[in-house]
Amino acid sequence: MFKWALVFAVIALIAAVLGFGGVAGAAAGIAKILFFVGLAFVALFVIMGVFAGKKIA
């Protein structure tokens, strides 16, 4: 998830440098969404891991 966010962020930067404002804005928006979805998944898996670790121990 974070890899794709980074890819879209790089696409946004390249598009912005070349003057494609619409493409840059869209790619930046997609990158932001993917980053926050990935962050939510990380938080979810950390919480699940803590609870699973407590059940095992």
C-alpha positions in Angstrom: 0.0 0.0 0.0 2.8 2.4 0.9 4.7 1.5 -2.2 1.8 2.5 -4.4 1.4 5.7 -2.4 5.0 6.5 -3.1 4.6 5.7 -6.8 1.7 8.1 -7.1 3.5 10.8 -5.1 6.4 10.6 -7.6 4.1 10.7 -10.5 2.5 13.8 -9.0 5.9 15.5 -8.5 6.9 14.7 -12.1 3.6 15.9 -13.5 3.8 19.1 -11.5 7.3 19.8 -12.7 6.2 19.3 -16.3 3.1 21.5 -15.8 0.3 19.0 -15.8 -1.6 20.4 -12.9 -4.7 18.2 -13.2 -2.8 15.0 -13.4 -0.5 16.2 -10.5 -3.5 17.0 -8.3 -5.2 13.7 -9.0 -2.1 11.6 -8.4 -1.4 13.5 -5.2 -5.0 12.9 -4.0 -4.7 9.2 -4.8 -1.3 9.0 -3.0 -2.8 10.7 0.1 -5.7 8.3 0.2 -3.5 5.2 -0.2 -1.1 6.5 2.5 -3.9 6.9 5.0 -5.5 3.6 4.2 -2.1 1.9 4.6 -1.7 3.7 7.9 -5.1 2.4 9.1 -4.2 -1.1 8.1 -0.9 -0.9 10.1 -2.7 0.4 13.1 -5.3 -2.4 12.8 -2.7 -5.1 12.5 -0.7 -3.8 15.5 -3.9 -3.8 17.6 -4.8 -7.3 16.4 -1.2 -8.5 17.2 -1.3 -7.1 20.7 -4.6 -8.9 21.4 -3.4 -12.1 19.9 -0.2 -11.9 21.9 -2.1 -11.6 25.1 -4.2 -14.6 24.3 -1.2 -16.8 23.6 0.7 -15.7 26.7 
